[in-house]
Amino acid sequence: AMHAVEKQKETAGMNYYGQINIRTLMENNTLILDVKDNGCGIPEHILNKIMQPFFTTKEEGKGTGLGLSIAYGIIKDMKGIIDINSSEGIGTSVRVLIPLQTEQDK
């Protein structure tokens, strides 16, 4: 989110005000984490690749392409889901759902 907001500022100029909103809640024994930005968005043709290990759109030395793939693996191990919606030039929203284990479930 931070890199997308910075990239959008380069394009949009001084009148752009970058935002990253984070919200957490619990619903039906599920932890929900929402992250939304008004950054540059993710092009549709790479949206299905962003969880792959070592995939990055950043220039060399700026990232390894491991962050999202590691997060995806951890969330998947927890029986969770990541849902990503993005529009180029508008922003991206990410929703993470993680089922919570109760004493009854153990």
mmCIF file of the C-alpha atoms, coordinates in Angstrom:
data_MODEL
# 
_entry.id   MODEL 
# 
loop_
_atom_site.group_PDB 
_atom_site.id 
_atom_site.type_symbol 
_atom_site.label_atom_id 
_atom_site.label_alt_id 
_atom_site.label_comp_id 
_atom_site.label_asym_id 
_atom_site.label_entity_id 
_atom_site.label_seq_id 
_atom_site.pdbx_PDB_ins_code 
_atom_site.Cartn_x 
_atom_site.Cartn_y 
_atom_site.Cartn_z 
_atom_site.occupancy 
_atom_site.B_iso_or_equiv 
_atom_site.pdbx_formal_charge 
_atom_site.auth_seq_id 
_atom_site.auth_comp_id 
_atom_site.auth_asym_id 
_atom_site.auth_atom_id 
_atom_site.pdbx_PDB_model_num 
ATOM 1   C CA . ALA A 1 1   ? 0.000   0.000   0.000   1.00 0.00 ? 1   ALA A CA 1 
ATOM 2   C CA . MET A 1 2   ? 2.756   2.426   0.912   1.00 0.00 ? 2   MET A CA 1 
ATOM 3   C CA . HIS A 1 3   ? 4.617   1.949   -2.380  1.00 0.00 ? 3   HIS A CA 1 
ATOM 4   C CA . ALA A 1 4   ? 1.384   2.274   -4.384  1.00 0.00 ? 4   ALA A CA 1 
ATOM 5   C CA . VAL A 1 5   ? 0.538   5.556   -2.667  1.00 0.00 ? 5   VAL A CA 1 
ATOM 6   C CA . GLU A 1 6   ? 4.067   6.885   -3.293  1.00 0.00 ? 6   GLU A CA 1 
ATOM 7   C CA . LYS A 1 7   ? 3.876   5.865   -6.967  1.00 0.00 ? 7   LYS A CA 1 
ATOM 8   C CA . GLN A 1 8   ? 0.472   7.553   -7.360  1.00 0.00 ? 8   GLN A CA 1 
ATOM 9   C CA . LYS A 1 9   ? 1.859   10.787  -5.871  1.00 0.00 ? 9   LYS A CA 1 
ATOM 10  C CA . GLU A 1 10  ? 4.600   10.814  -8.537  1.00 0.00 ? 10  GLU A CA 1 
ATOM 11  C CA . THR A 1 11  ? 1.909   10.619  -11.227 1.00 0.00 ? 11  THR A CA 1 
ATOM 12  C CA . ALA A 1 12  ? -0.833  12.793  -9.703  1.00 0.00 ? 12  ALA A CA 1 
ATOM 13  C CA . GLY A 1 13  ? 1.344   15.596  -8.369  1.00 0.00 ? 13  GLY A CA 1 
ATOM 14  C CA . MET A 1 14  ? 1.104   17.905  -5.383  1.00 0.00 ? 14  MET A CA 1 
ATOM 15  C CA . ASN A 1 15  ? -2.707  17.929  -5.131  1.00 0.00 ? 15  ASN A CA 1 
ATOM 16  C CA . TYR A 1 16  ? -2.768  14.198  -4.378  1.00 0.00 ? 16  TYR A CA 1 
ATOM 17  C CA . TYR A 1 17  ? -3.342  13.170  -0.773  1.00 0.00 ? 17  TYR A CA 1 
ATOM 18  C CA . GLY A 1 18  ? -2.408  9.524   -0.255  1.00 0.00 ? 18  GLY A CA 1 
ATOM 19  C CA . GLN A 1 19  ? -4.455  7.434   2.153   1.00 0.00 ? 19  GLN A CA 1 
ATOM 20  C CA . ILE A 1 20  ? -4.098  3.970   3.627   1.00 0.00 ? 20  ILE A CA 1 
ATOM 21  C CA . ASN A 1 21  ? -7.046  2.857   5.747   1.00 0.00 ? 21  ASN A CA 1 
ATOM 22  C CA . ILE A 1 22  ? -6.843  -0.185  8.012   1.00 0.00 ? 22  ILE A CA 1 
ATOM 23  C CA . ARG A 1 23  ? -9.840  -1.674  9.779   1.00 0.00 ? 23  ARG A CA 1 
ATOM 24  C CA . THR A 1 24  ? -10.218 -4.814  11.879  1.00 0.00 ? 24  THR A CA 1 
ATOM 25  C CA . LEU A 1 25  ? -13.355 -6.488  13.136  1.00 0.00 ? 25  LEU A CA 1 
ATOM 26  C CA . MET A 1 26  ? -14.700 -9.820  14.287  1.00 0.00 ? 26  MET A CA 1 
ATOM 27  C CA . GLU A 1 27  ? -17.754 -11.335 12.699  1.00 0.00 ? 27  GLU A CA 1 
ATOM 28  C CA . ASN A 1 28  ? -19.141 -14.869 13.032  1.00 0.00 ? 28  ASN A CA 1 
ATOM 29  C CA . ASN A 1 29  ? -15.990 -16.148 14.741  1.00 0.00 ? 29  ASN A CA 1 
ATOM 30  C CA . THR A 1 30  ? -13.828 -14.723 11.950  1.00 0.00 ? 30  THR A CA 1 
ATOM 31  C CA . LEU A 1 31  ? -11.160 -12.053 12.209  1.00 0.00 ? 31  LEU A CA 1 
ATOM 32  C CA . ILE A 1 32  ? -11.451 -9.588  9.325   1.00 0.00 ? 32  ILE A CA 1 
ATOM 33  C CA . LEU A 1 33  ? -8.650  -7.240  8.304   1.00 0.00 ? 33  LEU A CA 1 
ATOM 34  C CA . ASP A 1 34  ? -9.377  -4.641  5.630   1.00 0.00 ? 34  ASP A CA 1 
ATOM 35  C CA . VAL A 1 35  ? -6.606  -2.557  4.070   1.00 0.00 ? 35  VAL A CA 1 
ATOM 36  C CA . LYS A 1 36  ? -7.569  0.022   1.463   1.00 0.00 ? 36  LYS A CA 1 
ATOM 37  C CA . ASP A 1 37  ? -5.471  2.621   -0.343  1.00 0.00 ? 37  ASP A CA 1 
ATOM 38  C CA . ASN A 1 38  ? -5.928  5.251   -3.011  1.00 0.00 ? 38  ASN A CA 1 
ATOM 39  C CA . GLY A 1 39  ? -2.617  4.403   -4.652  1.00 0.00 ? 39  GLY A CA 1 
ATOM 40  C CA . CYS A 1 40  ? -1.830  3.524   -8.253  1.00 0.00 ? 40  CYS A CA 1 
ATOM 41  C CA . GLY A 1 41  ? -3.761  0.239   -8.228  1.00 0.00 ? 41  GLY A CA 1 
ATOM 42  C CA . ILE A 1 42  ? -2.644  -3.116  -9.599  1.00 0.00 ? 42  ILE A CA 1 
ATOM 43  C CA . PRO A 1 43  ? -2.886  -3.733  -13.341 1.00 0.00 ? 43  PRO A CA 1 
ATOM 44  C CA . GLU A 1 44  ? -5.407  -6.480  -14.094 1.00 0.00 ? 44  GLU A CA 1 
ATOM 45  C CA . HIS A 1 45  ? -2.895  -8.513  -16.114 1.00 0.00 ? 45  HIS A CA 1 
ATOM 46  C CA . ILE A 1 46  ? -0.649  -9.033  -13.061 1.00 0.00 ? 46  ILE A CA 1 
ATOM 47  C CA . LEU A 1 47  ? -3.283  -9.293  -10.327 1.00 0.00 ? 47  LEU A CA 1 
ATOM 48  C CA . ASN A 1 48  ? -3.246  -13.106 -10.468 1.00 0.00 ? 48  ASN A CA 1 
ATOM 49  C CA . LYS A 1 49  ? 0.576   -13.179 -10.133 1.00 0.00 ? 49  LYS A CA 1 
ATOM 50  C CA . ILE A 1 50  ? 1.129   -11.021 -7.062  1.00 0.00 ? 50  ILE A CA 1 
ATOM 51  C CA . MET A 1 51  ? 1.026   -13.930 -4.590  1.00 0.00 ? 51  MET A CA 1 
ATOM 52  C CA . GLN A 1 52  ? 3.724   -15.874 -6.446  1.00 0.00 ? 52  GLN A CA 1 
ATOM 53  C CA . PRO A 1 53  ? 7.128   -16.065 -4.738  1.00 0.00 ? 53  PRO A CA 1 
ATOM 54  C CA . PHE A 1 54  ? 9.692   -13.601 -6.116  1.00 0.00 ? 54  PHE A CA 1 
ATOM 55  C CA . PHE A 1 55  ? 7.139   -11.724 -8.226  1.00 0.00 ? 55  PHE A CA 1 
ATOM 56  C CA . THR A 1 56  ? 7.716   -7.982  -8.026  1.00 0.00 ? 56  THR A CA 1 
ATOM 57  C CA . THR A 1 57  ? 7.086   -4.919  -10.137 1.00 0.00 ? 57  THR A CA 1 
ATOM 58  C CA . LYS A 1 58  ? 9.618   -2.877  -8.197  1.00 0.00 ? 58  LYS A CA 1 
ATOM 59  C CA . GLU A 1 59  ? 13.015  -1.995  -9.573  1.00 0.00 ? 59  GLU A CA 1 
ATOM 60  C CA . GLU A 1 60  ? 16.008  -4.090  -8.538  1.00 0.00 ? 60  GLU A CA 1 
ATOM 61  C CA . GLY A 1 61  ? 17.010  -3.549  -4.927  1.00 0.00 ? 61  GLY A CA 1 
ATOM 62  C CA . LYS A 1 62  ? 13.553  -2.266  -3.888  1.00 0.00 ? 62  LYS A CA 1 
ATOM 63  C CA . GLY A 1 63  ? 11.925  -5.586  -3.020  1.00 0.00 ? 63  GLY A CA 1 
ATOM 64  C CA . THR A 1 64  ? 12.281  -9.340  -3.161  1.00 0.00 ? 64  THR A CA 1 
ATOM 65  C CA . GLY A 1 65  ? 8.752   -10.262 -4.160  1.00 0.00 ? 65  GLY A CA 1 
ATOM 66  C CA . LEU A 1 66  ? 8.364   -12.434 -1.072  1.00 0.00 ? 66  LEU A CA 1 
ATOM 67  C CA . GLY A 1 67  ? 6.142   -10.346 1.212   1.00 0.00 ? 67  GLY A CA 1 
ATOM 68  C CA . LEU A 1 68  ? 2.749   -11.211 -0.249  1.00 0.00 ? 68  LEU A CA 1 
ATOM 69  C CA . SER A 1 69  ? 3.642   -14.845 -0.942  1.00 0.00 ? 69  SER A CA 1 
ATOM 70  C CA . ILE A 1 70  ? 4.763   -15.347 2.669   1.00 0.00 ? 70  ILE A CA 1 
ATOM 71  C CA . ALA A 1 71  ? 1.636   -13.611 3.995   1.00 0.00 ? 71  ALA A CA 1 
ATOM 72  C CA . TYR A 1 72  ? -0.518  -15.741 1.674   1.00 0.00 ? 72  TYR A CA 1 
ATOM 73  C CA . GLY A 1 73  ? 1.151   -18.937 2.941   1.00 0.00 ? 73  GLY A CA 1 
ATOM 74  C CA . ILE A 1 74  ? 0.632   -18.018 6.591   1.00 0.00 ? 74  ILE A CA 1 
ATOM 75  C CA . ILE A 1 75  ? -3.002  -17.042 6.060   1.00 0.00 ? 75  ILE A CA 1 
ATOM 76  C CA . LYS A 1 76  ? -3.658  -20.203 4.036   1.00 0.00 ? 76  LYS A CA 1 
ATOM 77  C CA . ASP A 1 77  ? -2.131  -22.327 6.836   1.00 0.00 ? 77  ASP A CA 1 
ATOM 78  C CA . MET A 1 78  ? -4.581  -20.647 9.212   1.00 0.00 ? 78  MET A CA 1 
ATOM 79  C CA . LYS A 1 79  ? -7.464  -21.670 6.891   1.00 0.00 ? 79  LYS A CA 1 
ATOM 80  C CA . GLY A 1 80  ? -7.891  -18.029 5.919   1.00 0.00 ? 80  GLY A CA 1 
ATOM 81  C CA . ILE A 1 81  ? -8.652  -16.188 2.711   1.00 0.00 ? 81  ILE A CA 1 
ATOM 82  C CA . ILE A 1 82  ? -7.179  -13.106 1.020   1.00 0.00 ? 82  ILE A CA 1 
ATOM 83  C CA . ASP A 1 83  ? -9.444  -11.191 -1.350  1.00 0.00 ? 83  ASP A CA 1 
ATOM 84  C CA . ILE A 1 84  ? -7.903  -8.408  -3.454  1.00 0.00 ? 84  ILE A CA 1 
ATOM 85  C CA . ASN A 1 85  ? -9.785  -5.884  -5.579  1.00 0.00 ? 85  ASN A CA 1 
ATOM 86  C CA . SER A 1 86  ? -7.934  -3.216  -7.490  1.00 0.00 ? 86  SER A CA 1 
ATOM 87  C CA . SER A 1 87  ? -8.543  -0.535  -10.094 1.00 0.00 ? 87  SER A CA 1 
ATOM 88  C CA . GLU A 1 88  ? -5.613  1.059   -11.878 1.00 0.00 ? 88  GLU A CA 1 
ATOM 89  C CA . GLY A 1 89  ? -5.275  4.725   -10.980 1.00 0.00 ? 89  GLY A CA 1 
ATOM 90  C CA . ILE A 1 90  ? -7.881  4.447   -8.216  1.00 0.00 ? 90  ILE A CA 1 
ATOM 91  C CA . GLY A 1 91  ? -6.516  2.101   -5.552  1.00 0.00 ? 91  GLY A CA 1 
ATOM 92  C CA . THR A 1 92  ? -6.586  -1.337  -4.016  1.00 0.00 ? 92  THR A CA 1 
ATOM 93  C CA . SER A 1 93  ? -8.552  -3.018  -1.249  1.00 0.00 ? 93  SER A CA 1 
ATOM 94  C CA . VAL A 1 94  ? -7.402  -6.175  0.478   1.00 0.00 ? 94  VAL A CA 1 
ATOM 95  C CA . ARG A 1 95  ? -9.591  -8.214  2.809   1.00 0.00 ? 95  ARG A CA 1 
ATOM 96  C CA . VAL A 1 96  ? -8.106  -10.971 4.955   1.00 0.00 ? 96  VAL A CA 1 
ATOM 97  C CA . LEU A 1 97  ? -10.472 -13.399 6.677   1.00 0.00 ? 97  LEU A CA 1 
ATOM 98  C CA . ILE A 1 98  ? -9.087  -15.715 9.356   1.00 0.00 ? 98  ILE A CA 1 
ATOM 99  C CA . PRO A 1 99  ? -11.362 -18.167 11.166  1.00 0.00 ? 99  PRO A CA 1 
ATOM 100 C CA . LEU A 1 100 ? -10.889 -18.074 14.928  1.00 0.00 ? 100 LEU A CA 1 
ATOM 101 C CA . GLN A 1 101 ? -10.645 -21.261 16.907  1.00 0.00 ? 101 GLN A CA 1 
ATOM 102 C CA . THR A 1 102 ? -12.837 -21.461 19.971  1.00 0.00 ? 102 THR A CA 1 
ATOM 103 C CA . GLU A 1 103 ? -12.374 -23.679 23.017  1.00 0.00 ? 103 GLU A CA 1 
ATOM 104 C CA . GLN A 1 104 ? -15.130 -25.894 21.571  1.00 0.00 ? 104 GLN A CA 1 
ATOM 105 C CA . ASP A 1 105 ? -13.190 -26.342 18.315  1.00 0.00 ? 105 ASP A CA 1 
ATOM 106 C CA . LYS A 1 106 ? -10.037 -27.664 20.053  1.00 0.00 ? 106 LYS A CA 1 
# 
